[in-house]
Amino acid sequence: MIRFIALIAVAALASCGVDGAPIKPTVSAGINVGSGGVKTGVNLGASKGPLSVNWNLL
């Protein structure tokens, strides 16, 4: 069963970008200092055409 899952994972990884250029991720990080203290933030995202997905971490 593990070999089958590994084979599927390798096939999925190999097929990335077959239908065009792969989706390039975006990453931004920041540090804000204010009267409330120091705050950090990380934003991860990806976009292709009109579709955009972003995750705010921390």
CHARMM internal coordinates of N, CA and C (Angstrom, degrees):
IC EDIT
DIST 1 N 1 CA 1.4410
DIST 1 CA 1 C 1.5299
ANGL 1 N 1 CA 1 C 110.82
DIST 1 C 2 N 1.3270
ANGL 1 CA 1 C 2 N 117.15
DIHE 1 N 1 CA 1 C 2 N -41.20
DIST 2 N 2 CA 1.4616
ANGL 1 C 2 N 2 CA 120.46
DIHE 1 CA 1 C 2 N 2 CA 179.47
DIST 2 CA 2 C 1.5228
ANGL 2 N 2 CA 2 C 110.48
DIHE 1 C 2 N 2 CA 2 C -65.00
DIST 2 C 3 N 1.3218
ANGL 2 CA 2 C 3 N 117.40
DIHE 2 N 2 CA 2 C 3 N -36.66
DIST 3 N 3 CA 1.4718
ANGL 2 C 3 N 3 CA 119.99
DIHE 2 CA 2 C 3 N 3 CA 178.42
DIST 3 CA 3 C 1.5183
ANGL 3 N 3 CA 3 C 111.00
DIHE 2 C 3 N 3 CA 3 C -65.52
DIST 3 C 4 N 1.3385
ANGL 3 CA 3 C 4 N 116.74
DIHE 3 N 3 CA 3 C 4 N -37.90
DIST 4 N 4 CA 1.4581
ANGL 3 C 4 N 4 CA 120.43
DIHE 3 CA 3 C 4 N 4 CA 178.22
DIST 4 CA 4 C 1.5247
ANGL 4 N 4 CA 4 C 110.55
DIHE 3 C 4 N 4 CA 4 C -64.65
DIST 4 C 5 N 1.3244
ANGL 4 CA 4 C 5 N 117.70
DIHE 4 N 4 CA 4 C 5 N -45.00
DIST 5 N 5 CA 1.4668
ANGL 4 C 5 N 5 CA 121.66
DIHE 4 CA 4 C 5 N 5 CA 178.63
DIST 5 CA 5 C 1.5226
ANGL 5 N 5 CA 5 C 110.50
DIHE 4 C 5 N 5 CA 5 C -63.41
DIST 5 C 6 N 1.3293
ANGL 5 CA 5 C 6 N 117.24
DIHE 5 N 5 CA 5 C 6 N -40.85
DIST 6 N 6 CA 1.4648
ANGL 5 C 6 N 6 CA 120.98
DIHE 5 CA 5 C 6 N 6 CA 177.96
DIST 6 CA 6 C 1.5266
ANGL 6 N 6 CA 6 C 110.44
DIHE 5 C 6 N 6 CA 6 C -63.54
DIST 6 C 7 N 1.3332
ANGL 6 CA 6 C 7 N 117.70
DIHE 6 N 6 CA 6 C 7 N -39.70
DIST 7 N 7 CA 1.4616
ANGL 6 C 7 N 7 CA 121.57
DIHE 6 CA 6 C 7 N 7 CA 178.92
DIST 7 CA 7 C 1.5284
ANGL 7 N 7 CA 7 C 110.67
DIHE 6 C 7 N 7 CA 7 C -64.45
DIST 7 C 8 N 1.3223
ANGL 7 CA 7 C 8 N 117.00
DIHE 7 N 7 CA 7 C 8 N -42.56
DIST 8 N 8 CA 1.4636
ANGL 7 C 8 N 8 CA 120.75
DIHE 7 CA 7 C 8 N 8 CA 178.00
DIST 8 CA 8 C 1.5274
ANGL 8 N 8 CA 8 C 110.35
DIHE 7 C 8 N 8 CA 8 C -64.05
DIST 8 C 9 N 1.3301
ANGL 8 CA 8 C 9 N 117.62
DIHE 8 N 8 CA 8 C 9 N -41.74
DIST 9 N 9 CA 1.4591
ANGL 8 C 9 N 9 CA 121.28
DIHE 8 CA 8 C 9 N 9 CA 179.70
DIST 9 CA 9 C 1.5224
ANGL 9 N 9 CA 9 C 111.25
DIHE 8 C 9 N 9 CA 9 C -63.54
DIST 9 C 10 N 1.3293
ANGL 9 CA 9 C 10 N 117.38
DIHE 9 N 9 CA 9 C 10 N -42.40
DIST 10 N 10 CA 1.4623
ANGL 9 C 10 N 10 CA 120.95
DIHE 9 CA 9 C 10 N 10 CA 178.77
DIST 10 CA 10 C 1.5238
ANGL 10 N 10 CA 10 C 110.42
DIHE 9 C 10 N 10 CA 10 C -66.16
DIST 10 C 11 N 1.3216
ANGL 10 CA 10 C 11 N 117.50
DIHE 10 N 10 CA 10 C 11 N -40.55
DIST 11 N 11 CA 1.4662
ANGL 10 C 11 N 11 CA 120.61
DIHE 10 CA 10 C 11 N 11 CA 178.89
DIST 11 CA 11 C 1.5265
ANGL 11 N 11 CA 11 C 110.95
DIHE 10 C 11 N 11 CA 11 C -65.00
DIST 11 C 12 N 1.3274
ANGL 11 CA 11 C 12 N 117.21
DIHE 11 N 11 CA 11 C 12 N -40.61
DIST 12 N 12 CA 1.4622
ANGL 11 C 12 N 12 CA 120.28
DIHE 11 CA 11 C 12 N 12 CA 178.61
DIST 12 CA 12 C 1.5202
ANGL 12 N 12 CA 12 C 110.95
DIHE 11 C 12 N 12 CA 12 C -65.52
DIST 12 C 13 N 1.3247
ANGL 12 CA 12 C 13 N 116.83
DIHE 12 N 12 CA 12 C 13 N -41.30
DIST 13 N 13 CA 1.4599
ANGL 12 C 13 N 13 CA 120.75
DIHE 12 CA 12 C 13 N 13 CA 178.64
DIST 13 CA 13 C 1.5240
ANGL 13 N 13 CA 13 C 111.23
DIHE 12 C 13 N 13 CA 13 C -65.56
DIST 13 C 14 N 1.3246
ANGL 13 CA 13 C 14 N 116.82
DIHE 13 N 13 CA 13 C 14 N -39.31
DIST 14 N 14 CA 1.4638
ANGL 13 C 14 N 14 CA 120.90
DIHE 13 CA 13 C 14 N 14 CA -179.82
DIST 14 CA 14 C 1.5225
ANGL 14 N 14 CA 14 C 111.70
DIHE 13 C 14 N 14 CA 14 C -68.14
DIST 14 C 15 N 1.3299
ANGL 14 CA 14 C 15 N 117.30
DIHE 14 N 14 CA 14 C 15 N -28.89
DIST 15 N 15 CA 1.4632
ANGL 14 C 15 N 15 CA 120.08
DIHE 14 CA 14 C 15 N 15 CA -177.58
DIST 15 CA 15 C 1.5178
ANGL 15 N 15 CA 15 C 113.14
DIHE 14 C 15 N 15 CA 15 C -85.28
DIST 15 C 16 N 1.3075
ANGL 15 CA 15 C 16 N 119.06
DIHE 15 N 15 CA 15 C 16 N -3.26
DIST 16 N 16 CA 1.4663
ANGL 15 C 16 N 16 CA 121.18
DIHE 15 CA 15 C 16 N 16 CA 178.18
DIST 16 CA 16 C 1.5215
ANGL 16 N 16 CA 16 C 109.65
DIHE 15 C 16 N 16 CA 16 C -62.00
DIST 16 C 17 N 1.2944
ANGL 16 CA 16 C 17 N 116.20
DIHE 16 N 16 CA 16 C 17 N 126.69
DIST 17 N 17 CA 1.4558
ANGL 16 C 17 N 17 CA 120.48
DIHE 16 CA 16 C 17 N 17 CA 178.65
DIST 17 CA 17 C 1.5125
ANGL 17 N 17 CA 17 C 114.22
DIHE 16 C 17 N 17 CA 17 C 87.57
DIST 17 C 18 N 1.3307
ANGL 17 CA 17 C 18 N 118.65
DIHE 17 N 17 CA 17 C 18 N 3.27
DIST 18 N 18 CA 1.4537
ANGL 17 C 18 N 18 CA 120.70
DIHE 17 CA 17 C 18 N 18 CA -179.58
DIST 18 CA 18 C 1.5204
ANGL 18 N 18 CA 18 C 111.08
DIHE 17 C 18 N 18 CA 18 C -65.80
DIST 18 C 19 N 1.3170
ANGL 18 CA 18 C 19 N 117.68
DIHE 18 N 18 CA 18 C 19 N -36.95
DIST 19 N 19 CA 1.4587
ANGL 18 C 19 N 19 CA 121.45
DIHE 18 CA 18 C 19 N 19 CA -177.61
DIST 19 CA 19 C 1.5291
ANGL 19 N 19 CA 19 C 113.10
DIHE 18 C 19 N 19 CA 19 C -89.84
DIST 19 C 20 N 1.2948
ANGL 19 CA 19 C 20 N 117.80
DIHE 19 N 19 CA 19 C 20 N 12.59
DIST 20 N 20 CA 1.4599
ANGL 19 C 20 N 20 CA 121.39
DIHE 19 CA 19 C 20 N 20 CA -179.99
DIST 20 CA 20 C 1.5144
ANGL 20 N 20 CA 20 C 109.27
DIHE 19 C 20 N 20 CA 20 C 145.00
DIST 20 C 21 N 1.2879
ANGL 20 CA 20 C 21 N 115.02
DIHE 20 N 20 CA 20 C 21 N -167.77
DIST 21 N 21 CA 1.4601
ANGL 20 C 21 N 21 CA 119.72
DIHE 20 CA 20 C 21 N 21 CA 179.80
DIST 21 CA 21 C 1.5237
ANGL 21 N 21 CA 21 C 109.76
DIHE 20 C 21 N 21 CA 21 C -66.45
DIST 21 C 22 N 1.3150
ANGL 21 CA 21 C 22 N 116.86
DIHE 21 N 21 CA 21 C 22 N 141.49
DIST 22 N 22 CA 1.4647
ANGL 21 C 22 N 22 CA 118.96
DIHE 21 CA 21 C 22 N 22 CA 179.34
DIST 22 CA 22 C 1.5305
ANGL 22 N 22 CA 22 C 111.56
DIHE 21 C 22 N 22 CA 22 C -68.38
DIST 22 C 23 N 1.3077
ANGL 22 CA 22 C 23 N 115.18
DIHE 22 N 22 CA 22 C 23 N 157.60
DIST 23 N 23 CA 1.4596
ANGL 22 C 23 N 23 CA 120.65
DIHE 22 CA 22 C 23 N 23 CA 178.32
DIST 23 CA 23 C 1.5231
ANGL 23 N 23 CA 23 C 108.34
DIHE 22 C 23 N 23 CA 23 C -74.12
DIST 23 C 24 N 1.3106
ANGL 23 CA 23 C 24 N 116.02
DIHE 23 N 23 CA 23 C 24 N 127.34
DIST 24 N 24 CA 1.4602
ANGL 23 C 24 N 24 CA 120.24
DIHE 23 CA 23 C 24 N 24 CA -179.66
DIST 24 CA 24 C 1.5239
ANGL 24 N 24 CA 24 C 109.29
DIHE 23 C 24 N 24 CA 24 C -94.43
DIST 24 C 25 N 1.3093
ANGL 24 CA 24 C 25 N 116.91
DIHE 24 N 24 CA 24 C 25 N 127.53
DIST 25 N 25 CA 1.4602
ANGL 24 C 25 N 25 CA 119.50
DIHE 24 CA 24 C 25 N 25 CA 179.47
DIST 25 CA 25 C 1.5278
ANGL 25 N 25 CA 25 C 111.34
DIHE 24 C 25 N 25 CA 25 C -77.63
DIST 25 C 26 N 1.3287
ANGL 25 CA 25 C 26 N 114.97
DIHE 25 N 25 CA 25 C 26 N 158.16
DIST 26 N 26 CA 1.4606
ANGL 25 C 26 N 26 CA 121.35
DIHE 25 CA 25 C 26 N 26 CA 174.63
DIST 26 CA 26 C 1.5246
ANGL 26 N 26 CA 26 C 108.67
DIHE 25 C 26 N 26 CA 26 C -121.00
DIST 26 C 27 N 1.2975
ANGL 26 CA 26 C 27 N 115.48
DIHE 26 N 26 CA 26 C 27 N 143.99
DIST 27 N 27 CA 1.4614
ANGL 26 C 27 N 27 CA 121.49
DIHE 26 CA 26 C 27 N 27 CA 179.96
DIST 27 CA 27 C 1.5227
ANGL 27 N 27 CA 27 C 108.21
DIHE 26 C 27 N 27 CA 27 C -136.70
DIST 27 C 28 N 1.3231
ANGL 27 CA 27 C 28 N 116.13
DIHE 27 N 27 CA 27 C 28 N 134.84
DIST 28 N 28 CA 1.4575
ANGL 27 C 28 N 28 CA 119.51
DIHE 27 CA 27 C 28 N 28 CA 172.83
DIST 28 CA 28 C 1.5229
ANGL 28 N 28 CA 28 C 108.05
DIHE 27 C 28 N 28 CA 28 C -139.88
DIST 28 C 29 N 1.3126
ANGL 28 CA 28 C 29 N 115.14
DIHE 28 N 28 CA 28 C 29 N 146.76
DIST 29 N 29 CA 1.4659
ANGL 28 C 29 N 29 CA 121.02
DIHE 28 CA 28 C 29 N 29 CA -179.98
DIST 29 CA 29 C 1.5177
ANGL 29 N 29 CA 29 C 107.89
DIHE 28 C 29 N 29 CA 29 C -136.60
DIST 29 C 30 N 1.3261
ANGL 29 CA 29 C 30 N 115.10
DIHE 29 N 29 CA 29 C 30 N 150.38
DIST 30 N 30 CA 1.4477
ANGL 29 C 30 N 30 CA 118.50
DIHE 29 CA 29 C 30 N 30 CA -179.52
DIST 30 CA 30 C 1.5171
ANGL 30 N 30 CA 30 C 111.98
DIHE 29 C 30 N 30 CA 30 C -152.88
DIST 30 C 31 N 1.3169
ANGL 30 CA 30 C 31 N 114.44
DIHE 30 N 30 CA 30 C 31 N 158.09
DIST 31 N 31 CA 1.4556
ANGL 30 C 31 N 31 CA 122.50
DIHE 30 CA 30 C 31 N 31 CA 176.16
DIST 31 CA 31 C 1.5199
ANGL 31 N 31 CA 31 C 107.15
DIHE 30 C 31 N 31 CA 31 C -128.56
DIST 31 C 32 N 1.3194
ANGL 31 CA 31 C 32 N 115.94
DIHE 31 N 31 CA 31 C 32 N 125.58
DIST 32 N 32 CA 1.4612
ANGL 31 C 32 N 32 CA 121.13
DIHE 31 CA 31 C 32 N 32 CA 178.69
DIST 32 CA 32 C 1.5204
ANGL 32 N 32 CA 32 C 109.35
DIHE 31 C 32 N 32 CA 32 C -114.99
DIST 32 C 33 N 1.3232
ANGL 32 CA 32 C 33 N 115.68
DIHE 32 N 32 CA 32 C 33 N 133.02
DIST 33 N 33 CA 1.4588
ANGL 32 C 33 N 33 CA 121.44
DIHE 32 CA 32 C 33 N 33 CA 177.60
DIST 33 CA 33 C 1.5216
ANGL 33 N 33 CA 33 C 107.48
DIHE 32 C 33 N 33 CA 33 C -118.30
DIST 33 C 34 N 1.3232
ANGL 33 CA 33 C 34 N 115.53
DIHE 33 N 33 CA 33 C 34 N 124.45
DIST 34 N 34 CA 1.4547
ANGL 33 C 34 N 34 CA 120.06
DIHE 33 CA 33 C 34 N 34 CA -179.57
DIST 34 CA 34 C 1.5101
ANGL 34 N 34 CA 34 C 110.91
DIHE 33 C 34 N 34 CA 34 C -148.75
DIST 34 C 35 N 1.3170
ANGL 34 CA 34 C 35 N 115.48
DIHE 34 N 34 CA 34 C 35 N -167.54
DIST 35 N 35 CA 1.4585
ANGL 34 C 35 N 35 CA 119.81
DIHE 34 CA 34 C 35 N 35 CA -178.57
DIST 35 CA 35 C 1.5274
ANGL 35 N 35 CA 35 C 111.82
DIHE 34 C 35 N 35 CA 35 C -67.46
DIST 35 C 36 N 1.3288
ANGL 35 CA 35 C 36 N 117.58
DIHE 35 N 35 CA 35 C 36 N -21.28
DIST 36 N 36 CA 1.4599
ANGL 35 C 36 N 36 CA 121.92
DIHE 35 CA 35 C 36 N 36 CA 178.11
DIST 36 CA 36 C 1.5092
ANGL 36 N 36 CA 36 C 113.21
DIHE 35 C 36 N 36 CA 36 C -86.03
DIST 36 C 37 N 1.3212
ANGL 36 CA 36 C 37 N 118.76
DIHE 36 N 36 CA 36 C 37 N -2.76
DIST 37 N 37 CA 1.4580
ANGL 36 C 37 N 37 CA 122.47
DIHE 36 CA 36 C 37 N 37 CA -179.72
DIST 37 CA 37 C 1.5195
ANGL 37 N 37 CA 37 C 111.55
DIHE 36 C 37 N 37 CA 37 C 114.67
DIST 37 C 38 N 1.3022
ANGL 37 CA 37 C 38 N 115.13
DIHE 37 N 37 CA 37 C 38 N -161.85
DIST 38 N 38 CA 1.4556
ANGL 37 C 38 N 38 CA 122.18
DIHE 37 CA 37 C 38 N 38 CA -178.73
DIST 38 CA 38 C 1.5270
ANGL 38 N 38 CA 38 C 108.59
DIHE 37 C 38 N 38 CA 38 C -100.16
DIST 38 C 39 N 1.3229
ANGL 38 CA 38 C 39 N 116.26
DIHE 38 N 38 CA 38 C 39 N 130.37
DIST 39 N 39 CA 1.4612
ANGL 38 C 39 N 39 CA 121.38
DIHE 38 CA 38 C 39 N 39 CA 179.12
DIST 39 CA 39 C 1.5239
ANGL 39 N 39 CA 39 C 109.01
DIHE 38 C 39 N 39 CA 39 C -126.91
DIST 39 C 40 N 1.3206
ANGL 39 CA 39 C 40 N 115.60
DIHE 39 N 39 CA 39 C 40 N 138.62
DIST 40 N 40 CA 1.4586
ANGL 39 C 40 N 40 CA 120.67
DIHE 39 CA 39 C 40 N 40 CA 177.58
DIST 40 CA 40 C 1.5144
ANGL 40 N 40 CA 40 C 108.87
DIHE 39 C 40 N 40 CA 40 C -112.41
DIST 40 C 41 N 1.3030
ANGL 40 CA 40 C 41 N 116.04
DIHE 40 N 40 CA 40 C 41 N 157.75
DIST 41 N 41 CA 1.4572
ANGL 40 C 41 N 41 CA 120.98
DIHE 40 CA 40 C 41 N 41 CA 178.81
DIST 41 CA 41 C 1.5128
ANGL 41 N 41 CA 41 C 111.32
DIHE 40 C 41 N 41 CA 41 C -152.33
DIST 41 C 42 N 1.3164
ANGL 41 CA 41 C 42 N 115.48
DIHE 41 N 41 CA 41 C 42 N 145.31
DIST 42 N 42 CA 1.4607
ANGL 41 C 42 N 42 CA 122.20
DIHE 41 CA 41 C 42 N 42 CA 176.90
DIST 42 CA 42 C 1.5212
ANGL 42 N 42 CA 42 C 107.55
DIHE 41 C 42 N 42 CA 42 C -132.89
DIST 42 C 43 N 1.3201
ANGL 42 CA 42 C 43 N 117.22
DIHE 42 N 42 CA 42 C 43 N 135.52
DIST 43 N 43 CA 1.4488
ANGL 42 C 43 N 43 CA 122.82
DIHE 42 CA 42 C 43 N 43 CA 179.25
DIST 43 CA 43 C 1.5194
ANGL 43 N 43 CA 43 C 108.36
DIHE 42 C 43 N 43 CA 43 C -125.73
DIST 43 C 44 N 1.3384
ANGL 43 CA 43 C 44 N 116.65
DIHE 43 N 43 CA 43 C 44 N 122.58
DIST 44 N 44 CA 1.4585
ANGL 43 C 44 N 44 CA 122.45
DIHE 43 CA 43 C 44 N 44 CA 176.19
DIST 44 CA 44 C 1.5136
ANGL 44 N 44 CA 44 C 108.10
DIHE 43 C 44 N 44 CA 44 C -112.33
DIST 44 C 45 N 1.3119
ANGL 44 CA 44 C 45 N 116.61
DIHE 44 N 44 CA 44 C 45 N 140.92
DIST 45 N 45 CA 1.4583
ANGL 44 C 45 N 45 CA 118.74
DIHE 44 CA 44 C 45 N 45 CA -179.18
DIST 45 CA 45 C 1.5056
ANGL 45 N 45 CA 45 C 112.81
DIHE 44 C 45 N 45 CA 45 C -158.63
DIST 45 C 46 N 1.3254
ANGL 45 CA 45 C 46 N 114.23
DIHE 45 N 45 CA 45 C 46 N 170.44
DIST 46 N 46 CA 1.4551
ANGL 45 C 46 N 46 CA 122.00
DIHE 45 CA 45 C 46 N 46 CA 175.63
DIST 46 CA 46 C 1.5186
ANGL 46 N 46 CA 46 C 107.51
DIHE 45 C 46 N 46 CA 46 C -151.82
DIST 46 C 47 N 1.3184
ANGL 46 CA 46 C 47 N 116.31
DIHE 46 N 46 CA 46 C 47 N 147.70
DIST 47 N 47 CA 1.4554
ANGL 46 C 47 N 47 CA 119.32
DIHE 46 CA 46 C 47 N 47 CA 177.79
DIST 47 CA 47 C 1.5141
ANGL 47 N 47 CA 47 C 109.96
DIHE 46 C 47 N 47 CA 47 C -145.98
DIST 47 C 48 N 1.3215
ANGL 47 CA 47 C 48 N 114.50
DIHE 47 N 47 CA 47 C 48 N 146.64
DIST 48 N 48 CA 1.4622
ANGL 47 C 48 N 48 CA 121.63
DIHE 47 CA 47 C 48 N 48 CA 175.18
DIST 48 CA 48 C 1.5138
ANGL 48 N 48 CA 48 C 106.59
DIHE 47 C 48 N 48 CA 48 C -149.36
DIST 48 C 49 N 1.3145
ANGL 48 CA 48 C 49 N 115.90
DIHE 48 N 48 CA 48 C 49 N 115.38
DIST 49 N 49 CA 1.4553
ANGL 48 C 49 N 49 CA 120.21
DIHE 48 CA 48 C 49 N 49 CA -176.80
DIST 49 CA 49 C 1.5182
ANGL 49 N 49 CA 49 C 110.30
DIHE 48 C 49 N 49 CA 49 C 65.35
DIST 49 C 50 N 1.3382
ANGL 49 CA 49 C 50 N 117.00
DIHE 49 N 49 CA 49 C 50 N -135.85
DIST 50 N 50 CA 1.4649
ANGL 49 C 50 N 50 CA 119.43
DIHE 49 CA 49 C 50 N 50 CA -178.80
DIST 50 CA 50 C 1.5353
ANGL 50 N 50 CA 50 C 113.89
DIHE 49 C 50 N 50 CA 50 C -80.71
DIST 50 C 51 N 1.3279
ANGL 50 CA 50 C 51 N 117.85
DIHE 50 N 50 CA 50 C 51 N -6.99
DIST 51 N 51 CA 1.4557
ANGL 50 C 51 N 51 CA 121.41
DIHE 50 CA 50 C 51 N 51 CA -177.21
DIST 51 CA 51 C 1.5290
ANGL 51 N 51 CA 51 C 110.31
DIHE 50 C 51 N 51 CA 51 C -92.49
DIST 51 C 52 N 1.3286
ANGL 51 CA 51 C 52 N 116.30
DIHE 51 N 51 CA 51 C 52 N 130.12
DIST 52 N 52 CA 1.4529
ANGL 51 C 52 N 52 CA 122.02
DIHE 51 CA 51 C 52 N 52 CA 178.93
DIST 52 CA 52 C 1.5228
ANGL 52 N 52 CA 52 C 109.31
DIHE 51 C 52 N 52 CA 52 C -137.12
DIST 52 C 53 N 1.3236
ANGL 52 CA 52 C 53 N 116.77
DIHE 52 N 52 CA 52 C 53 N 134.10
DIST 53 N 53 CA 1.4578
ANGL 52 C 53 N 53 CA 122.57
DIHE 52 CA 52 C 53 N 53 CA 179.53
DIST 53 CA 53 C 1.5208
ANGL 53 N 53 CA 53 C 108.12
DIHE 52 C 53 N 53 CA 53 C -126.51
DIST 53 C 54 N 1.3344
ANGL 53 CA 53 C 54 N 117.15
DIHE 53 N 53 CA 53 C 54 N 129.15
DIST 54 N 54 CA 1.4591
ANGL 53 C 54 N 54 CA 122.08
DIHE 53 CA 53 C 54 N 54 CA -179.50
DIST 54 CA 54 C 1.5161
ANGL 54 N 54 CA 54 C 110.66
DIHE 53 C 54 N 54 CA 54 C -132.47
DIST 54 C 55 N 1.3179
ANGL 54 CA 54 C 55 N 116.25
DIHE 54 N 54 CA 54 C 55 N 144.75
DIST 55 N 55 CA 1.4591
ANGL 54 C 55 N 55 CA 123.01
DIHE 54 CA 54 C 55 N 55 CA 176.00
DIST 55 CA 55 C 1.5243
ANGL 55 N 55 CA 55 C 107.53
DIHE 54 C 55 N 55 CA 55 C -125.47
DIST 55 C 56 N 1.3113
ANGL 55 CA 55 C 56 N 116.21
DIHE 55 N 55 CA 55 C 56 N 128.30
DIST 56 N 56 CA 1.4628
ANGL 55 C 56 N 56 CA 121.76
DIHE 55 CA 55 C 56 N 56 CA 174.92
DIST 56 CA 56 C 1.5119
ANGL 56 N 56 CA 56 C 108.23
DIHE 55 C 56 N 56 CA 56 C -98.58
DIST 56 C 57 N 1.3098
ANGL 56 CA 56 C 57 N 116.76
DIHE 56 N 56 CA 56 C 57 N 120.56
DIST 57 N 57 CA 1.4527
ANGL 56 C 57 N 57 CA 122.23
DIHE 56 CA 56 C 57 N 57 CA -179.61
DIST 57 CA 57 C 1.5089
ANGL 57 N 57 CA 57 C 109.18
DIHE 56 C 57 N 57 CA 57 C -112.51
DIST 57 C 58 N 1.2858
ANGL 57 CA 57 C 58 N 117.91
DIHE 57 N 57 CA 57 C 58 N 146.21
DIST 58 N 58 CA 1.4566
ANGL 57 C 58 N 58 CA 126.55
DIHE 57 CA 57 C 58 N 58 CA 178.35
DIST 58 CA 58 C 1.4937
ANGL 58 N 58 CA 58 C 110.84
DIHE 57 C 58 N 58 CA 58 C 67.62
END
COOR INIT
IC SEED 1 N 1 CA 1 C
IC BUILD
